[in-house]
């Protein structure tokens, strides 16, 4: 668990920075997935209207 030891040794500011980056990565990926899903649904509706 080298990463965890490094994380614990960072101190409060480092922990906040790392947590922020991780949160951005997680939410960024989720947000991207949601946008793709939304676009697919919109495209599906438009195609249904055309056909």
N, C-alpha and C positions, 0 to 999 in steps of 0.2 A: 504493500500500500504506500509506495513512494509518493504518489500524487497527493494522498491525504496528509502525509507528514509535511509536505511542502505547503499545502493549503493551510494547515494549522500553524505553521511557522510564519505566515504572511503578516499577521496582525490585522486589526480591524479594517484599515483602509484597503489592504490587499484583498481581504475576504469580500468586502463590498464590491470591489472591482471585478473579481472573479465571478461572484454571484450574478452581477449585472450582465456580464458577457454570456454566461451560461443561459440566463433567462432570455436574453436577446436571441441567442441561437435557437432555443426551444420554441419561443413564441414566433420567431421569424419563420421557422420551418412550418409550424402549425398555421400561421397566417398565410404562407404561400400555398399550402394544401387547401385552405379554405377558399382562397381566391380562385385556384384551379377548379375546385368543385363548383363554385358559383358560376364560373365561365362555362363549364360543361353543361350545367343546368340551363343557363341562358341560351346557349347554342341549341340545346335539345328543344327548348320551347320555340325558338325561332324556326328551326327545321320543321317542327310539327305544324306551325302556322303556314309555312310555305307549302308543305305537302298536304 
